[in-house]
Amino acid sequence: MLLLQILGVTLLLLAQSAGEQGRSLVPGHRRHSYSGEFGSASGTPFSYSGPDRWGPITALRIWEHCNSYISGIQLQFGARWGEMYGAKTQAQLEVTLLPDERITQVSGKQYTYIYQLIVSTNKGRIFFFGQPYGNSFNAIPLSCTEYLAFLTGHYSGGSLTGIAMHWAEPRKQE
């Protein structure tokens, strides 16, 4: 019994030490963190957790209702566009990231819907979408080595109702 307790304490200390050094105990495993979900999170859930394996986020499209909330979102991973979630309205905005540019912060305003998204990158660029209405939120990774890997959230009818950010260290090929 004493041997099991000593083994347990040893494994706990080893895990804590690896976490403090920012390394995983599993070789080849990337560090991940999570921010959100912001908004009411009602409606149909969505996730970009599969397409993120196509490569890093290289572009994004945001649809917004005129002078109001965010109605839809679509991300490009590598050279491939993921599925569009929400509704396509007349106001479509598209941003293409520069080579080696990564999203490092997502802020915005939310209430029942996501009203505003502010996207910041490691190249110092900042993109504003939507209108500043509602309660503020701010999402950043736990480690400065992480960037936005993918999004999850909810949409209902013609609006984005929730958004969560998933951060990760770059893959070896990125």
C-alpha positions as semicolon CSV with decimal commas, in nm:
position;residue;x (nm);y (nm);z (nm)
1;M;0,000;0,000;0,000
2;L;0,283;0,238;0,086
3;L;0,445;0,163;-0,249
4;L;0,124;0,265;-0,431
5;Q;0,110;0,593;-0,236
6;I;0,472;0,672;-0,319
7;L;0,408;0,591;-0,687
8;G;0,098;0,813;-0,688
9;V;0,282;1,108;-0,534
10;T;0,572;1,063;-0,777
11;L;0,339;1,065;-1,078
12;L;0,156;1,372;-0,943
13;L;0,482;1,563;-0,897
14;L;0,603;1,457;-1,242
15;A;0,278;1,577;-1,402
16;Q;0,297;1,908;-1,215
17;S;0,658;1,959;-1,320
18;A;0,579;1,890;-1,686
19;G;0,282;2,128;-1,673
20;E;0,495;2,407;-1,526
21;Q;0,750;2,363;-1,801
22;G;0,476;2,377;-2,069
23;R;0,542;2,025;-2,190
24;S;0,309;1,733;-2,224
25;L;0,382;1,397;-2,066
26;V;0,273;1,238;-2,393
27;P;0,542;1,267;-2,663
28;G;0,417;1,453;-2,971
29;H;0,108;1,584;-2,789
30;R;0,025;1,952;-2,841
31;R;-0,072;2,182;-2,557
32;H;-0,439;2,297;-2,574
33;S;-0,656;2,549;-2,390
34;Y;-1,015;2,666;-2,418
35;S;-1,202;2,999;-2,384
36;G;-1,580;3,037;-2,375
37;E;-1,854;2,967;-2,464
38;F;-1,971;3,329;-2,490
39;G;-2,329;3,426;-2,580
40;S;-2,655;3,248;-2,503
41;A;-2,538;2,920;-2,666
42;S;-2,889;2,839;-2,786
43;G;-2,976;2,660;-3,106
44;T;-2,772;2,421;-3,318
45;P;-2,413;2,341;-3,208
46;F;-2,122;2,363;-3,452
47;S;-1,757;2,267;-3,441
48;Y;-1,451;2,315;-3,659
49;S;-1,256;2,051;-3,465
50;G;-1,223;1,822;-3,770
51;P;-1,120;2,075;-4,036
52;D;-0,843;2,212;-3,813
53;R;-0,642;1,906;-3,917
54;W;-0,625;2,052;-4,272
55;G;-0,381;2,314;-4,144
56;P;-0,383;2,642;-3,955
57;I;-0,656;2,902;-3,997
58;T;-0,564;3,107;-4,304
59;A;-0,880;3,312;-4,366
60;L;-1,220;3,388;-4,222
61;R;-1,554;3,507;-4,351
62;I;-1,803;3,684;-4,127
63;W;-2,160;3,773;-4,219
64;E;-2,343;4,038;-4,019
65;H;-2,691;4,185;-4,018
66;C;-2,673;4,552;-4,116
67;N;-2,568;4,750;-3,805
68;S;-2,647;4,456;-3,579
69;Y;-2,531;4,106;-3,478
70;I;-2,309;3,844;-3,643
71;S;-2,521;3,614;-3,859
72;G;-2,266;3,361;-3,986
73;I;-1,905;3,247;-3,982
74;Q;-1,675;3,037;-4,200
75;L;-1,307;2,950;-4,151
76;Q;-1,043;2,845;-4,401
77;F;-0,782;2,591;-4,286
78;G;-0,479;2,577;-4,513
79;A;-0,630;2,605;-4,862
80;R;-0,970;2,450;-4,775
81;W;-1,282;2,629;-4,655
82;G;-1,476;2,467;-4,374
83;E;-1,853;2,464;-4,354
84;M;-2,041;2,792;-4,312
85;Y;-2,245;2,814;-3,990
86;G;-2,534;3,053;-3,938
87;A;-2,689;3,258;-4,217
88;K;-2,544;3,437;-4,519
89;T;-2,660;3,797;-4,524
90;Q;-2,569;4,076;-4,764
91;A;-2,285;4,208;-4,548
92;Q;-2,004;3,954;-4,597
93;L;-1,657;4,043;-4,476
94;E;-1,352;3,833;-4,561
95;V;-1,002;3,848;-4,415
96;T;-0,703;3,651;-4,544
97;L;-0,419;3,607;-4,298
98;L;-0,059;3,671;-4,403
99;P;0,189;3,381;-4,425
100;D;0,273;3,261;-4,070
101;E;0,006;3,494;-3,926
102;R;-0,197;3,339;-3,645
103;I;-0,497;3,455;-3,442
104;T;-0,384;3,526;-3,086
105;Q;-0,692;3,691;-2,933
106;V;-1,066;3,708;-2,992
107;S;-1,272;3,971;-2,812
108;G;-1,617;4,104;-2,867
109;K;-1,965;4,176;-2,741
110;Q;-2,242;3,930;-2,669
111;Y;-2,592;3,924;-2,533
112;T;-2,850;3,687;-2,678
113;Y;-2,642;3,681;-2,996
114;I;-2,279;3,748;-3,078
115;Y;-2,289;4,116;-3,173
116;Q;-1,921;4,189;-3,228
117;L;-1,597;4,001;-3,290
118;I;-1,254;4,163;-3,265
119;V;-0,979;3,937;-3,398
120;S;-0,611;4,011;-3,319
121;T;-0,308;3,841;-3,474
122;N;0,058;3,784;-3,396
123;K;0,143;4,033;-3,676
124;G;-0,030;4,318;-3,489
125;R;-0,334;4,331;-3,714
126;I;-0,681;4,377;-3,562
127;F;-1,010;4,311;-3,745
128;F;-1,352;4,438;-3,628
129;F;-1,681;4,270;-3,723
130;G;-2,034;4,360;-3,611
131;Q;-2,151;4,622;-3,364
132;P;-2,044;4,708;-3,006
133;Y;-2,361;4,607;-2,822
134;G;-2,395;4,388;-2,513
135;N;-2,152;4,244;-2,262
136;S;-1,780;4,229;-2,337
137;F;-1,576;3,910;-2,357
138;N;-1,208;3,848;-2,416
139;A;-1,046;3,517;-2,509
140;I;-0,674;3,447;-2,510
141;P;-0,476;3,123;-2,485
142;L;-0,320;3,011;-2,157
143;S;0,025;3,003;-2,315
144;C;0,197;3,251;-2,548
145;T;0,299;2,953;-2,766
146;E;-0,065;2,878;-2,855
147;Y;-0,283;3,026;-3,128
148;L;-0,646;2,984;-3,234
149;A;-0,678;2,628;-3,366
150;F;-1,056;2,614;-3,415
151;L;-1,395;2,743;-3,301
152;T;-1,706;2,581;-3,161
153;G;-2,037;2,741;-3,081
154;H;-2,407;2,765;-3,159
155;Y;-2,626;2,928;-3,421
156;S;-3,000;2,972;-3,445
157;G;-3,181;3,085;-3,758
158;G;-3,004;3,395;-3,883
159;S;-2,765;3,452;-3,594
160;L;-2,455;3,326;-3,420
161;T;-2,567;3,268;-3,059
162;G;-2,248;3,133;-2,900
163;I;-1,877;3,108;-2,969
164;A;-1,587;2,933;-2,798
165;M;-1,219;2,945;-2,886
166;H;-0,987;2,643;-2,882
167;W;-0,617;2,725;-2,867
168;A;-0,325;2,495;-2,947
169;E;0,045;2,495;-3,015
170;P;0,140;2,466;-3,382
171;R;0,169;2,119;-3,530
172;K;0,515;2,016;-3,646
173;Q;0,423;2,071;-4,016
174;E;0,273;2,417;-3,949
